[in-house]
């Protein structure tokens, strides 16, 4: 597993190498929750997936993404909100062997 650092801002884009994949991850807060878009080499893998505590973001291997992503509440079982990034809520990359 690998932690993907996020800042405590409502909307952000992170470019990161995960499992040999050039990933662009967009995380954005709306009034209805926190959402995630994931692209590999500028090709969308998932878009507008709601982020829930300990729930996988990509979920399905047929999408072609190696591994998966999840938010973890380190202080309970709440769903993530951007104000807790860098502290309470950790964004993790899970390698295929972690699944």
KEMAR-791677 format. One record per residue: residue in three letters; y, z, x of N, C-alpha, C, O in turn. Coordinates in nm, 3 decimals. Each point is the difference from the previous one (the first is absolute). Layout:
BEGIN
code  n_v  n_w  n_u  ca_v  ca_w  ca_u  c_v  c_w  c_u  o_v  o_w  o_u
ALA  Y  Z  X  Y  Z  X  Y  Z  X  Y  Z  X
...
//
This chain:
BEGIN
code  n_v  n_w  n_u  ca_v  ca_w  ca_u  c_v  c_w  c_u  o_v  o_w  o_u
UNK  -0.118  0.000  0.084  0.118  0.000  -0.084  0.124  0.000  0.088  0.001  0.052  0.111
UNK  0.103  -0.113  -0.165  0.126  -0.008  0.073  0.114  0.030  -0.097  0.002  -0.050  -0.112
UNK  0.092  0.132  0.156  0.118  0.030  -0.081  0.103  -0.110  0.017  0.028  -0.043  0.112
UNK  0.027  -0.003  -0.223  0.108  -0.098  0.001  0.129  0.076  -0.030  0.017  0.049  -0.112
UNK  0.073  -0.038  0.209  0.121  0.080  -0.023  0.095  -0.067  -0.099  0.026  -0.120  0.007
UNK  0.024  0.201  -0.101  0.098  -0.046  -0.097  0.121  0.093  0.005  -0.013  0.119  0.028
UNK  0.129  -0.174  -0.057  0.123  0.080  -0.007  0.022  0.043  -0.145  -0.051  -0.063  -0.093
UNK  0.127  0.169  0.076  0.028  0.053  -0.134  0.112  -0.081  -0.066  0.107  0.053  -0.029
UNK  -0.135  -0.182  0.006  0.094  -0.089  -0.070  -0.077  -0.068  -0.114  -0.121  -0.018  0.008
UNK  0.193  -0.020  -0.113  -0.063  -0.049  -0.123  -0.067  -0.136  0.013  -0.091  -0.031  -0.076
UNK  0.135  -0.051  0.170  -0.057  -0.133  0.016  -0.002  -0.035  0.148  0.101  0.012  0.070
UNK  -0.217  -0.056  -0.022  -0.011  -0.035  0.141  -0.113  -0.099  0.023  -0.093  -0.013  -0.081
UNK  0.103  -0.057  0.193  -0.102  -0.095  0.042  -0.044  0.037  0.141  0.083  0.025  0.088
UNK  -0.214  -0.023  -0.069  -0.057  0.036  0.130  -0.088  -0.116  0.046  -0.083  -0.050  -0.076
UNK  0.101  0.006  0.199  -0.087  -0.099  0.062  -0.088  0.074  0.100  0.050  0.069  0.089
UNK  -0.181  -0.083  -0.105  -0.092  0.078  0.082  -0.131  -0.077  0.019  -0.042  -0.076  -0.088
UNK  -0.021  0.096  0.203  -0.131  -0.059  0.028  -0.107  0.099  -0.044  -0.006  0.112  0.052
UNK  -0.078  -0.151  -0.146  -0.105  0.086  -0.053  -0.133  -0.075  0.002  -0.013  -0.105  -0.064
UNK  -0.082  0.157  0.135  -0.131  -0.066  0.007  0.009  -0.144  0.048  -0.077  -0.085  -0.044
UNK  0.170  0.058  0.135  0.019  -0.134  0.052  0.076  -0.092  -0.094  0.008  -0.121  0.026
UNK  0.047  0.174  -0.133  0.073  -0.079  -0.099  0.150  0.026  0.013  0.042  0.115  0.009
UNK  0.038  -0.220  -0.008  0.145  0.014  0.000  0.045  0.025  -0.143  0.006  -0.091  -0.082
UNK  0.026  0.217  0.053  0.029  0.042  -0.137  0.149  0.024  -0.022  0.070  0.053  0.086
UNK  -0.025  -0.092  -0.204  0.132  0.036  -0.049  -0.025  0.083  -0.125  -0.061  -0.047  -0.096
UNK  0.111  0.170  0.098  -0.020  0.091  -0.112  0.136  0.039  -0.055  0.085  0.051  0.073
UNK  -0.067  -0.074  -0.202  0.123  0.038  -0.069  -0.033  0.118  -0.090  -0.094  -0.005  -0.079
UNK  0.174  0.110  0.091  -0.017  0.120  -0.082  0.131  0.021  -0.074  0.106  0.004  0.062
UNK  -0.113  0.010  -0.194  0.124  0.014  -0.076  -0.019  0.093  -0.119  -0.101  -0.005  -0.070
UNK  0.201  0.090  0.050  -0.001  0.097  -0.108  0.071  -0.059  -0.122  0.109  -0.057  0.012
UNK  -0.171  0.072  -0.128  0.061  -0.034  -0.128  -0.005  0.124  -0.088  -0.061  0.100  0.037
UNK  0.124  -0.105  -0.151  -0.001  0.117  -0.089  -0.141  0.031  -0.050  -0.028  0.113  -0.041
UNK  -0.060  -0.213  0.044  -0.137  0.018  -0.049  -0.101  0.035  0.109  -0.118  0.016  -0.028
UNK  0.163  -0.005  0.153  -0.090  0.036  0.108  0.031  -0.074  0.129  0.098  -0.074  0.010
UNK  -0.183  0.096  0.088  0.011  -0.064  0.130  -0.096  -0.119  0.002  -0.115  0.011  -0.043
UNK  0.162  -0.125  0.095  -0.080  -0.122  -0.001  -0.010  -0.059  0.140  0.085  0.025  0.086
UNK  -0.192  -0.104  -0.064  -0.029  -0.056  0.132  -0.037  -0.148  -0.012  -0.076  -0.040  -0.088
UNK  0.133  -0.040  0.180  -0.041  -0.140  0.020  -0.059  -0.008  0.140  0.052  0.061  0.093
UNK  -0.160  -0.135  -0.077  -0.062  -0.019  0.132  -0.022  -0.149  0.023  -0.056  -0.070  -0.085
UNK  0.101  0.021  0.200  -0.024  -0.139  0.041  -0.060  0.000  0.140  0.029  0.088  0.081
UNK  -0.112  -0.188  -0.054  -0.056  -0.021  0.134  0.039  -0.142  0.040  -0.030  -0.096  -0.070
UNK  0.096  0.085  0.185  0.050  -0.130  0.048  0.081  -0.071  -0.110  -0.013  -0.120  -0.021
UNK  0.097  0.197  -0.046  0.089  -0.049  -0.107  -0.073  -0.051  -0.123  0.060  -0.069  -0.083
UNK  -0.188  0.101  0.068  -0.076  -0.036  -0.119  -0.025  0.127  -0.081  -0.060  0.095  0.052
UNK  0.106  -0.090  -0.177  -0.018  0.121  -0.080  -0.147  0.037  -0.019  -0.084  -0.086  -0.029
UNK  0.055  0.214  0.046  -0.133  0.055  -0.025  0.003  0.072  -0.135  -0.085  -0.025  -0.086
UNK  0.181  0.114  0.068  0.025  0.068  -0.128  0.151  0.015  -0.016  0.074  0.008  0.098
UNK  -0.031  -0.005  -0.223  0.141  0.017  -0.028  0.018  0.093  -0.120  -0.073  -0.010  -0.099
UNK  0.170  0.099  0.111  0.033  0.088  -0.111  -0.106  0.100  -0.037  -0.012  0.037  -0.117
UNK  -0.066  0.008  0.215  -0.105  0.099  -0.026  0.064  0.139  0.000  0.070  0.038  0.094
UNK  -0.093  0.038  -0.201  0.054  0.135  -0.006  -0.073  0.089  0.099  -0.122  -0.006  0.013
UNK  0.198  0.089  0.055  -0.056  0.091  0.100  -0.031  0.135  -0.065  0.090  0.068  -0.049
UNK  -0.215  -0.032  0.050  -0.044  0.128  -0.054  -0.066  0.079  0.111  -0.054  -0.057  0.095
UNK  0.057  0.188  -0.105  -0.058  0.085  0.103  -0.148  -0.031  0.023  -0.080  0.002  -0.093
UNK  0.046  -0.031  0.218  -0.137  -0.024  0.045  -0.069  -0.118  -0.070  -0.123  -0.006  -0.003
UNK  0.201  -0.085  -0.053  -0.054  -0.120  -0.063  0.017  -0.118  0.096  0.106  -0.016  0.060
UNK  -0.208  -0.065  -0.047  0.009  -0.116  0.088  0.098  -0.102  -0.057  0.009  -0.018  -0.122
UNK  0.065  -0.048  0.210  0.102  -0.098  -0.041  -0.062  -0.139  -0.019  0.025  -0.065  -0.101
UNK  -0.106  0.019  0.196  -0.056  -0.136  -0.007  -0.125  0.000  -0.087  -0.014  -0.085  -0.088
UNK  -0.076  0.176  0.112  -0.119  0.028  -0.080  -0.115  -0.099  0.011  -0.116  0.042  0.006
UNK  0.143  -0.172  -0.003  -0.109  -0.098  -0.011  -0.012  -0.086  0.125  0.097  -0.066  0.038
UNK  -0.215  0.066  0.028  -0.019  -0.078  0.122  0.024  -0.150  -0.017  0.038  -0.067  0.096
UNK  -0.061  0.013  -0.216  0.017  -0.145  -0.018  0.144  -0.045  0.022  0.026  -0.120  0.015
UNK  0.069  0.213  -0.011  0.139  -0.036  0.026  0.022  -0.037  0.147  0.106  -0.052  0.035
UNK  -0.206  0.078  0.050  0.007  -0.042  0.139  0.071  0.097  0.093  0.021  -0.032  0.117
UNK  0.015  0.150  -0.165  0.066  0.100  0.083  -0.107  0.086  0.066  -0.091  0.048  -0.067
UNK  0.102  -0.028  0.197  -0.096  0.083  0.073  0.048  0.144  -0.007  0.107  0.034  0.051
UNK  -0.186  0.052  -0.115  0.037  0.139  -0.017  0.071  0.021  -0.133  -0.015  -0.079  -0.093
UNK  0.094  0.188  0.085  0.077  0.027  -0.120  0.114  0.095  0.034  0.013  0.045  0.114
UNK  0.069  -0.016  -0.213  0.117  0.086  0.016  -0.001  0.105  -0.109  -0.050  -0.023  -0.110
UNK  0.106  0.140  0.140  0.009  0.106  -0.101  0.109  0.099  0.039  0.030  0.020  0.118
UNK  0.030  0.042  -0.219  0.093  0.110  0.020  -0.076  0.131  -0.018  -0.087  0.011  -0.085
UNK  0.122  0.088  0.167  -0.064  0.131  -0.008  0.108  0.106  -0.013  0.094  0.005  0.080
UNK  -0.109  0.080  -0.181  0.089  0.115  -0.017  -0.057  0.113  0.086  -0.109  0.050  -0.027
UNK  0.182  -0.011  0.129  -0.049  0.103  0.093  0.023  0.141  -0.052  -0.042  0.097  0.063
UNK  0.108  -0.084  -0.179  0.032  0.133  -0.054  -0.050  0.021  -0.142  0.039  0.096  -0.066
UNK  -0.123  -0.186  0.018  -0.049  0.013  -0.137  -0.066  -0.127  -0.046  -0.071  -0.066  0.075
UNK  0.096  0.031  -0.203  -0.064  -0.117  -0.058  0.098  -0.082  -0.083  -0.038  -0.058  -0.101
UNK  0.162  0.053  0.142  0.102  -0.078  -0.070  0.000  -0.144  0.048  -0.042  -0.030  0.112
UNK  0.090  -0.059  -0.197  0.018  -0.140  0.039  0.123  -0.010  0.090  0.094  0.077  -0.017
UNK  -0.094  -0.171  0.111  0.109  -0.006  0.098  0.134  -0.043  -0.060  0.006  -0.080  -0.093
UNK  0.101  0.136  0.150  0.136  -0.045  -0.025  0.069  -0.008  0.136  -0.034  0.074  0.092
UNK  0.129  -0.164  -0.081  0.059  -0.030  0.131  0.065  0.120  0.067  0.005  0.006  0.123
UNK  0.046  0.089  -0.200  0.067  0.116  0.061  -0.095  0.086  0.082  0.045  0.083  0.079
UNK  -0.175  -0.101  -0.098  -0.098  0.077  0.076  -0.057  -0.072  0.120  -0.087  0.053  0.069
UNK  0.135  -0.176  -0.042  -0.048  -0.072  0.119  0.046  0.072  0.126  0.109  0.057  0.005
UNK  -0.194  -0.059  0.095  0.032  0.066  0.126  -0.031  0.148  -0.005  0.033  0.074  0.093
UNK  -0.097  -0.030  -0.200  -0.034  0.141  -0.017  -0.121  0.013  -0.090  -0.115  -0.009  0.044
UNK  0.143  0.032  -0.171  -0.106  0.026  -0.096  -0.095  -0.118  -0.022  -0.122  0.019  -0.003
UNK  0.175  -0.139  -0.012  -0.083  -0.118  -0.030  -0.021  -0.085  0.124  0.095  -0.042  0.066
UNK  -0.222  0.019  -0.034  -0.039  -0.078  0.117  -0.063  -0.130  -0.047  -0.083  0.000  -0.091
UNK  0.123  -0.110  0.153  -0.055  -0.132  -0.032  -0.101  -0.034  0.108  0.033  -0.005  0.118
UNK  -0.157  -0.018  -0.160  -0.110  -0.019  0.094  -0.064  -0.139  -0.013  -0.015  -0.054  -0.109
UNK  -0.022  0.000  0.226  -0.085  -0.118  0.006  -0.141  0.049  0.026  -0.024  0.073  0.096
UNK  -0.068  -0.113  -0.180  -0.141  0.034  0.018  -0.073  -0.122  0.049  0.001  -0.105  -0.064
UNK  -0.065  0.118  0.177  -0.077  -0.112  0.056  -0.125  -0.021  -0.084  -0.040  0.088  -0.076
UNK  -0.019  -0.204  0.090  -0.120  -0.032  -0.078  -0.106  0.108  0.019  -0.072  0.032  -0.095
UNK  0.060  0.024  0.214  -0.101  0.104  0.025  0.033  0.133  -0.067  -0.087  0.085  -0.015
UNK  0.213  -0.066  -0.027  0.041  0.121  -0.071  -0.035  -0.006  -0.148  -0.006  0.103  -0.069
UNK  -0.018  -0.224  0.021  -0.027  -0.017  -0.142  -0.147  0.016  -0.024  -0.045  -0.011  -0.114
//
